[in-house]
Amino acid sequence: MPPMCLYSMDKMKPDKTKIAMGLRYLRQINIMDIETGKVTGYRVKDTPDFNI
């Protein structure tokens, strides 16, 4: 997979408990809970899957 596919736009929740990571080329959003380390991913139907 080309490295450009893994570029993300990341934003932290104001209370600093979660980070949202948007992967433009994979059309996927990951939400990471900073306290537990749990990551939940959402992607557009019928697009390539990538898990971190």
C-alpha positions, -999 to 999 in steps of 0.1 A, spaced: 0 0 0 15 34 -9 24 55 21 1 84 10 -28 61 17 -20 62 54 -19 100 58 -45 111 83 -60 142 97 -62 138 135 -82 158 161 -84 155 198 -116 158 218 -115 190 240 -115 169 272 -85 149 258 -101 115 262 -104 105 225 -87 111 192 -104 110 158 -83 99 129 -96 105 93 -79 85 65 -88 104 34 -76 79 7 -90 49 25 -123 67 34 -120 55 70 -124 71 104 -109 57 136 -118 68 171 -92 60 198 -101 61 235 -68 74 250 -76 59 284 -82 24 273 -64 23 240 -95 9 223 -99 19 186 -132 18 168 -131 21 130 -157 32 105 -154 31 67 -174 38 37 -192 7 23 -173 -12 -4 -139 6 2 -106 -10 11 -103 -21 48 -73 -12 69 -70 -18 107 -45 -3 130 
